[in-house]
Amino acid sequence: MKIISYFNQRLKFFTIWDIKLVQLAAMFVLIVLIKFIPQITSLNIWWYVAGCILTAIRPVYVMFEKKI
């Protein structure tokens, strides 16, 4: 758990610009991945919908349900 607490401390220095730049970098990594493995784009739409829902569960919970 020491590494997680280290990164939590480091993330407190991030501004909104840093977070958005990380998101943009992740999008570019995804584009490169799709270029290397084009079969990813031929998946059924429901795989993408399920991935979207699964990755959104925790942020939505923390935003609206978690008590401060």
C-alpha positions as semicolon CSV with decimal commas, in nm:
position;residue;x (nm);y (nm);z (nm)
1;M;0,000;0,000;0,000
2;K;0,296;0,231;0,029
3;I;0,311;0,287;-0,347
4;I;-0,059;0,374;-0,362
5;S;-0,026;0,632;-0,085
6;Y;0,281;0,775;-0,261
7;F;0,088;0,826;-0,583
8;N;-0,212;0,967;-0,397
9;Q;0,016;1,230;-0,246
10;R;0,166;1,310;-0,587
11;L;-0,177;1,339;-0,752
12;K;-0,275;1,616;-0,513
13;F;-0,039;1,846;-0,707
14;F;-0,228;1,790;-1,034
15;T;-0,439;2,068;-1,177
16;I;-0,731;2,022;-1,413
17;W;-0,492;2,078;-1,703
18;D;-0,269;1,791;-1,591
19;I;-0,566;1,556;-1,561
20;K;-0,695;1,650;-1,906
21;L;-0,349;1,603;-2,058
22;V;-0,334;1,254;-1,909
23;Q;-0,675;1,179;-2,061
24;L;-0,556;1,305;-2,399
25;A;-0,244;1,089;-2,376
26;A;-0,463;0,787;-2,298
27;M;-0,672;0,862;-2,606
28;F;-0,360;0,868;-2,822
29;V;-0,247;0,536;-2,673
30;L;-0,586;0,394;-2,766
31;I;-0,551;0,524;-3,124
32;V;-0,210;0,355;-3,154
33;L;-0,356;0,033;-3,014
34;I;-0,639;0,042;-3,269
35;K;-0,385;0,097;-3,548
36;F;-0,190;-0,212;-3,438
37;I;-0,499;-0,428;-3,376
38;P;-0,773;-0,316;-3,617
39;Q;-0,998;-0,610;-3,517
40;I;-1,086;-0,409;-3,205
41;T;-1,308;-0,183;-3,414
42;S;-1,512;-0,476;-3,546
43;L;-1,644;-0,576;-3,201
44;N;-2,014;-0,560;-3,125
45;I;-2,130;-0,220;-2,993
46;W;-2,249;-0,379;-2,667
47;W;-1,888;-0,458;-2,565
48;Y;-1,814;-0,085;-2,578
49;V;-2,133;0,001;-2,388
50;A;-2,048;-0,257;-2,118
51;G;-1,692;-0,120;-2,091
52;C;-1,824;0,233;-2,060
53;I;-2,066;0,137;-1,782
54;L;-1,809;-0,071;-1,593
55;T;-1,549;0,205;-1,597
56;A;-1,802;0,471;-1,497
57;I;-1,937;0,294;-1,188
58;R;-1,670;0,403;-0,940
59;P;-1,636;0,768;-1,051
60;V;-2,014;0,813;-1,042
61;Y;-2,029;0,653;-0,697
62;V;-1,752;0,873;-0,561
63;M;-1,904;1,185;-0,714
64;F;-2,261;1,143;-0,593
65;E;-2,280;0,885;-0,313
66;K;-1,960;0,891;-0,109
67;K;-1,982;1,106;0,202
68;I;-1,711;1,362;0,266
